[in-house]
Amino acid sequence: MTDIDRSQPAAIPSPWMTVPEAAKYARRGVGSVYDACRTGELRATQSGRHAGRRGPWTIHRDAVDEWLGAPVTAKRPRAVRRSA
């Protein structure tokens, strides 16, 4: 039989994430996660105030899963440069 150390409780990962954690989970850039939070594309909450600014974003894992599974929205076409 093996001895199991039960002195430390098992770590249960929280479903709540910060933007860098959500970016790593989604395998996306931090900037794209911030943009999605700001536009409401990704359901997230922002609480507290720090030095006159809003506090950090909090994102639930289920919201990230929904965001990743959502259909891609049409992007604005880039301006076309025309040569003279």
Secondary structure, DSSP 4 states (H G I P E B T S, - for coil): ------SSPPP---SEE-HHHHHHHHT--HHHHHHHHHHTSS--EE-SEETTEE--EEEEHHHHHHHHHSPPPPPPPPPPP---
